[in-house]
Amino acid sequence: MTNKPSYILGINAYDHDVSACLLKDGRIAYAIEKERITRRKHATGFFQEVVDYVLDAEGITLRDVDLVVRNCYVLPVEDLESRLVYEDVPEFMDLDERDQAKRNPLFLSTAANVVTLSHHMGHAYSAFAACPFDEGAVMIVDGVGSYATDIKEPGQLTEGVNPLARESESYYTFKGSDLTCIRKVWLQPVRGFLSDEFYFMPGLGAMYSRVASYIFSDWNKCGEVMGLAPYGRPNAFPPLVTMKDGELQFPEWDHHLFNKPFSADSDAKWEASPHMQHWQDMAWRMQDDSENILIERARWLRETTGAKNLCLAGGVALNCVANGRIVREAGFENVWVQPAAGDNGIAIGCAYYGHLALQKKPRSHVIDTAYFGKSYPESDVKAALARVDVKLATKSVQSADICAETAKLLSEGHIFGWYQGGCEYGPRALGNRSILADPRKPEAKDIVNKRVKHRQSFRPFAPIVLAERSAEIFEGEEESPFMLLAKNVHPDWKDKVPAIVHVDGTARVQTVREDQNPKMYRLLKEFEKLTGVPVLLNTSFNVRGEPIVETPEDAINCFLRTGLDQHALHDTLLTKTKFHKPMLSAKRTLNEITTMVRRGLADD
């Protein structure tokens, strides 16, 4: 008689980056973000799709799940759902999802095995529960977390705090499965329009998002601020965040300080704007202020706790430049950032809270890869290739050695779509859903930007490198398997891999060991054999504004409508035929006609 597996389901619900994580006996079986399924970036709303995905992938039903733990930073999930019964909030639940919810036993659930977790506790458990250390410190910094009044877990330092204050920073120590909160920094309530309180909250993550909104008209473009920062002039902009006696201080955000227009409505206008220097200087200032604050916080945590190991999570932990400085300057022996440090990672934290805190199970698993998506069978590849338009527009052949063949074509200058195994969890493409190019060619960055990604020209591309060769090319011995550390490129390598070197001489490095991703490791070895360079340019397999591709069909669609030269889909090599451009043009025309007809019918 075999023991029945124990399943725990973690859910990040309703607001941005809805996601689910399924644990099987304390190990991540599957995890997925809603955006990968719905194809809407940072997808909000009901969680039906992500729950169905992980359960179907494991071949179980909700009846097989022992415990469900969920979070929504806006309100506790049960409170939010009770309001959604009578409030129309389409971004949290549209009409179709209301029909889904009526049939879903998790909606408005009062079951004892369905519980809610506060936001920073979700981040904290995502950070330490599957880290490689037995003990250490945890640092959580993000835009905004739970209200103090909604935090029900014991020991979270809510005594005497304004009930409407919200989490901004949280600091913990851990030993084994035990987590202890030692400090919290709160966002006090602010005045504002009905929906813009976050914009004015006095917190580090909130301020960074405010700058992203000002420069890029989108609070979620913090990565772009980080990429733009090296183009700014040091100290040309007044400080945006300072610290005095451990307390953060912020200038008044008003027209005297910020008197330039918001960003333009197109990249061409934006990059040609006479206000570009203003935006670059502001980005430099915001990034520099953030790095200095985070290093000071990390040093305080090191001195206060004596911990040798540090785990990071929260949206601010996606700032790989700041992470790199924390590694080098904060005094910890080891720093670990889990691959989905933002709110998508809350699903991981919820699941592990159930495993460790509620079920009282020991820690038994270390996250050393992020390939938590399901692998699609070859039958799905064949079905996607069988479409008439795909057959006409592409030529597909089975490769006897896809790694060797891809390496050769990459070395000849071809831009590749690379699709293998299960998708990566989190915002970075880590070698299973990647666009690849030869980093030796300086023009490769501009070619990928113009023909495929359609991003602003200032944004850098990342290197993927053999782990054992990384320290030879990039400064620092530590591995970076999740592309969450920026490192300086050694001077004698800058001219060898110019396409992945940012303007400040850094690169957002991903290291790969053979046991982490055998196929990508072999591809890098084959490329090294041909060129002497164990590095490839690696960016996510998508176009700007869309999520990373999930299915074989998603990948083929992206390949067909971009300037990718080749596509490795499992062991199938796709190239484009002479019919590709006419087919693409005809499809665009058909889509335009369909859209016009639908609008006409709607007007009638």
N, C-alpha and C positions, 0 to 999 in steps of 0.2 A: 504493500500500500504506500503510495507516494503522498507527501505532504502537499496540501493545496497552497499555491503561491498567495502571498499577501499583496494586494494592490491598493495603492493610494493615488488619488487624483488631485492634482493641484491646478487651480484655475486663476488666471488674472482676468477679471471680468469687467465688461461694459465700457470702460474708458479706453484710451489709446493702447495699442499693442496687446489686444486680447490674445490669450495663449493658454495652452494646457500642457501639463507634464504628467506622465504616468510612471509611477514607481512600481517596480516588481521586486519584492524582497529587498528593498533599500537601494536598488540600482535603477537608474533612468532607463526605462524600456523605450519610450518614445516621447517626444515633445515637439510641438508645432505652434507657429504663430498664425493667427487668423488671416493676416495679410497674404500669406503664401497661398491660401486656398481661394480667397475672394478676389485676389489681385488688386486690393485697395490698400495703399500704404498706411501703416500704423492703424489698421482697421479697429474700429470700436464696435460696440453692440453686444448682442447676445452671443453665447459661447457654444452654440450647438455644433458648428462645423469642427471646431478644434477638439471637442470632446469625442465626437463621432470618429474623427481621424485617429486619435491615439487608441481608442477602444477597438476599432476595426483593424488597425495595424497589429494589435496584440491578439486579435481573434477572441475577444471577450465582450461582455455586455456590462452595463452599469450595475447589474445585479451581482457581478463578480467583484465589484470594488468595495473594499472594507471601509474606506474613509474618504471623504471629499473635503478639501480645505481650499477656501477661495478668498480673494481680496479684491477690493476696488478702493482706490485711494480717495475717491470723492466722498463716499459714505460707506458704512458697513453694508455688505451685499444685501442682507435681509431688509434693511431700511430703504435702500435704493429700489429694490424690487417692489416693495409695498407702495412706493410712490409711483413707480411706472405703471401700476394698475390704473391709475387715474390721471397721470400726467403724460402729456405727449412730448417726449424728448427723442426725436428721431435718431440722433447720433448714438443714443444708448439702446434704442430698440425701435426699428422701423416696423411698418405694417406686416411685412413677411415674417419678421422675427417675433412679432407678437403671436402669430399663429404657431410658430415653433415653440415658443415658451408655454403656451397653453397645454401642449402635449408632452412637455419635458418635466420629469419628476423633480429635477433640481430647482426649478423655478418656484419661488415661494415655499421652499422646502422647510419643514419643521423637524425633519428627521434628526435623531441624535448624532448620527455619523456624518452630518453635513455642518461644517463650522466655518466661521469667518476669522481671519487673521488680520492684524493691523499691518500697515504698509511697511514701515521700517523693519519690523520683525520679519516680514517676508523677504526683504532685501538681505537682512542679516543671515537668515538661514540659507539663502541662496549662496551667500559668500563663504560660510565656514563649513556647512554640513558635508560637503563633498570636496573639501580642499585637501591638499597633501600633508597638512600639519596636524599634530595631535593637540596643540595648544597655540594660542596667539591672541592677537587683537583684531578687531573688525572696525572698519571705518565706512560709514554710510553717509553719502552726501548726494542729495538730489534736488529737484525743483520744489516739490511739495509732497508731504505725506499725510498721514491721518490726522484728524482733529484729536486734541488731547482727550476730549470726552469720549471718543470712540475707541480708545486703546484700553482693552480689558485684560490683557495679559499682565500678570503681577511683575513688579520690579521695574516698571518702565518710566519711573521718575516723573510721574504726572502730578504728584501732590503739590498743591499751591499754584499750579499753572492755570492760566486762563483757559476755560473749557473749549474756547473757539480758536486757541492757538494751534498751529499745525507743525508737524515735524519738518525740519530742514536738514539737520545733521544728527546722527546718532553714533555713539561709540561704545564698544563692547569688548569684553574679554571672553575667551572660551577655553575650555579644557575638556577634552573628550566630547561628550554630547551636551555639556552644560554651557549655557550662554548667560552672561551677566552684563546688564547695562550699567555703564559708569558715567555717562553724560549724554544729555540731549540738548540741542539748540533748537529753539522754537521760533516759528514765524508768528508774530503777533497779528491779530486781525487788522485789516486796513480798509480805508474807504475806497469806493470806486464805483464804476458802472456795474450793472448786474452781473456781468460775466468777466470782468477784467481784474478781479482782485489779485490773481496770480501775477499779472503783469507788474504790479506794484509791491509785491511782497519783498521784504528786506532779507533775502537769503542769497547765498552764493549761486546755487543752481538757478534760482528764479531770476537773478540779475543776468546771468549768462544767457538765459532764454530771452530776456528782455532785449539784450543786444542783438540776438539773432533775429528777433522780430523787427527791430529797427533797421538792420542792414538788409535782411533777406525777406522781410514780410512773412516770416514763418517762425514761430517759437521753437520748432523742432529742428532748426538748421544750425544747431550748435557745432556740429562737425565742420560745417562750412566756415564758421567763425574761426575755429582752430586752424583750418587750412589757410585762411586769409591773413591771419595774424603776423606771419613772418614778413609780409610785405609792408607792414606799418612801420612808422618811425618810432624808435624807443622814446618814451616819455613825452611825445608830442601831444598826448591827450591827458587831461587831468585824471587822477585815480578814480576808479569806479567802486572799488571796495578797499577799505583799510581795516586794520585790526588794532584795538587798543584794550589792553588788559584782558585779552581773550575774547572780546566782543567785537563783532563786525559792525562797521559803520559805512553808510552809503550816502552819497551826495543827493541833494534834491533833484529828482528827474523832471526838469522843466525846460521851457523854451530858451532859457538863457544858456544852458549847457548843450542842449541837443536841438540846434536850430536849422538843421539841414533836412531836405525832403527825405521821405522814406525811399526805399530802393525802387528802381524802375521795374516796369512790368515785363521786361524781356531781358535776356542775357546780353544781347547786343547793346541795348540802351544802357543797361547797368554797367557794363565794362567800359563804355564810352562816357560815363557820367562825369561831369566836372567835380562831383563830390566823392569820387573814388578814394582820394587820399584821406578824406575825413573818415570814411568807413574803414579803410585799412588801419589808420591810426587808432580808431576805437577798438577794432578787433585785437590789435597788439596789446592795448591796455587791458582789455578784459581778460585775455589769455594770461598775461604776465601777472596781473592781480590774482587770478585764480591759482596759478602755480604757487605763488608766494604764500597765499593763505593755506593751501592744501599741504604744502611742505611744513609750515609752522604747526598746523594741526597734527600732522603725522609725527613730527618730532615730539610734540607734547604727549601724544599717545604712547610713544616709545619710552619716554622718560617716566611717565606716570605708571605704566604697567610693567616695564622691564621686559616686555614681550620681544622675542626675536623674529616672530613671523607676523605678517600683516595680510589681511584679506580685505579686498575692496569690493563694493557694489554700490548701486544707485546710479542714476543717469550720469552724474559727474565723473564716475569711474570709467566712462567711455572715452574720456579725454586722454588719449594715449601719450600726448606730449607731457602732460602733468604727471601721468603714471611713470614715465621714464625718469623724470626728475625725482619723484618719490623713491624709486628704486635706488638711484644714485646718491641721494642727499639726505634721506630721512633717518638713516641709521639702522634700519631693519636688515636682518640677514637674508630674509626671503620675503617677496611680495607676490601675492597671487590675486588675479582678477578673473572671476568666472566669465565664460564667453558671452552670456546675455546679461550684462551688468545693469541694463536699463529695466524698464517695467515688464518687458517680456520675461525676464528672469524671475519675476515674482512667482510665476507658476511653479518653478523649481523650488523656491523657498517655501511656498505653501505645502508642497508635497513633502518636503523634508521636515517641516515643522510637525506634520502629522506623524511621520516615521519616528522622529527623535523625542519630541516633547509630549505627544499624545499617546503613542503606542509604546514609548519608553524602550525603543530598540537602539542598539549600538550603531555607531557610525561604521560603515563597512565598504564604502565605495568612494573612489576618487575620480573626479571628472578630469580626464586627460585628453579627450576629444570632444567635439561638439556635434558629431554627426548623429543627431537624434531623430531625424526624419526617417520615414519608411523607404526601403528600396523598391523601386518599381520593376516589375518583371519584364522580361524580354518581350512578352506578348504585348505590353503597353507600348513599347518602342515600335514594334512592327505595326500596330494599329495606327500610331501617329504617322508613320512613314507611308501608310497605305492611302492617305488622303490624296485625291486627284491633284490638287494644287501642289502638294509636296512632291508627288511623283514627277510632275512636269518641271518644277522649279529646281529640283535637286537631283544629284546622283549619289547614291549610297552604296558603299561596299563594306563588306566585313574585313576588318584588318586582322592580319595574323599577329601583329604586334603593335597595338595602338599607341603604346608609349614611345617606342622607337620611331614610328612613323610621324607621330605628332611632334616629337623633339626635332626631327629633321626639318619639317615644314616650318616650325617656329624659328629655327635658326636661319631659314631662308626669308624671313620677314612676314610670314602669314600671321594673321590675328585669329585666334581660336576661341570658340565656345567649348568648354570642357564640362561634361555632365557625367557624374559617376555616383553610384551608391545612394545613401540617404542624405537629405539636405542638412546643411549646417543650421544650428539653432543660434539665434542672435543676429546682429546686424552685419557681420562680416562674412564674406565668402572665403572659405578656408580650404578650397581645393576640390570640392565636389560640385559646386555650382559656380564656376569661375570663368572669366574671360582672361585669356593668357596672351602674352606677347614677349618678344625678345627685349630684355632690358638694356642690351648693349647699344641699341639704336636710339639716339637722342630724340628722333622724330616719332618714336613709337607712342609716347605720351599724347602728342597732338593728334596722331592718327586715330588712336583709340577714342579720344575725346570727340573728334569731329565725325568719325564714321559710325561709331557705335554708341557711346555713352551720352553724348550731347550735353556735357557738363561745362561749367565755367572753366576757362583755361588755367586759372590759378590753382585748381585742386590737384593734389598729387595722387599718384598711384603707388600701391604698396608692393614690396617684394615678398615672394615666398622662397625660402632658402632651406637647403639641407641643414639640419640642426647641428651636425658635427662641423660644418664649415662656417657657421654664422659668426662666431667670434673673430674669425679671420677678416670678415668683410664689414661687420658692424661692431661698434664698441659695446663691451659688456658680455659676460659669460652666461648670463641667465637666458633660458629659453623663453620663447614668446609664441606658444602654440595657437593663441586666439587673436593675434594681431591687435593687442591692446597695449603695446609698449612702443614708443618711438625711440630710436637709437641714432646716434651719430654714425654716419658712414665713414669708414677709415679713408683718409685722404688718398691713399694709393688705389682705392677702388672706385672713387667717384667718377672717374673717366671711363671705367670699365662697365659700369651699370648706370649711365646717366638718366635713363628713363624713369628710374624709381627714386632718384634723389630730389628731395624738396629744395626750395630756394634757400633754406637755412642749413642745408647739409645733412638733414635727418631723413629717416625713412621709418614708416610704420611696419615693423617687421613681423612676419609670420615664419616660425621655424617648424620644420616637419621631420619627425623621426619615422623610421620604417614601420614601427608598430602602431603608429597613429594613423597613417594613411599610406598603405603599401603602394597603391597605384600612383599617387602623386609623387611619392618618394622615388619610385622607379623612373617616372617621367623626368624628374630633376636630375637623376643620375645619368639618364640618356642624353639630356641636354648638356650636362657637364662633360660627358665623354666627347661630344662633338665640338664644344666651344671652350671648354676650360672654365666655364662660368656656372656655378651651381645655384643660379638664381633665375626666377622668371618674374615678369611683371604680372601681378594678379589683382584683378578687380572683380566685383560681383557680376554675375551673369544676369543682367537686366539693363534696361535703359533708364535714364534719369526719371525719377518720379514714379517708377513702378517697383514693386517688390522683387526680390530675387526669384528666379524661376523655380517652380516646384516639380512639375510633371514633365515627362518627355515632350508632351504637346506644347507646354509653355516654352520649353527650350527651343523647339523647332520654330515656333512662331517668332521668337526673338531673333533667331538666326536669319529667318527669311526677311525680316523688315529692317535689318541693320546692315552695316558694312562689314560684318564678320566674313572672313575668307573661308574658314573651315569650321567644322563642328564635329567633335568627338562625342558621340552619344553611346555610352558603354563602349563596346568594341566596334561600333559602326562609324565609319568616316563619311561625313556628308560634305559635298561641294555643290556649288550653284551652277546650274546650266544656263544656256543662252536664253531660255524662256523665263528665267527668274524675274528680270526687270519688267517685261510685259505683264506677267502674272501679278506682280506686286502692284503695278499701276492699275490693272483691271480691278483688283480687289479693293483698292482705295476708292476708285470710282463707284463701285457697287456699294461700299459702305456709306459714301456720301449720299447716294440716291436713296438708300434705305433710311438714313437719318432724316432726309428731307421729307420723305413720305410719312414717316412716323410723326414728324412735327406737324405736317399738314392734317393728318388724322386727328391729332390732339387738338389743333385749333378748331376743327369742325365740331 
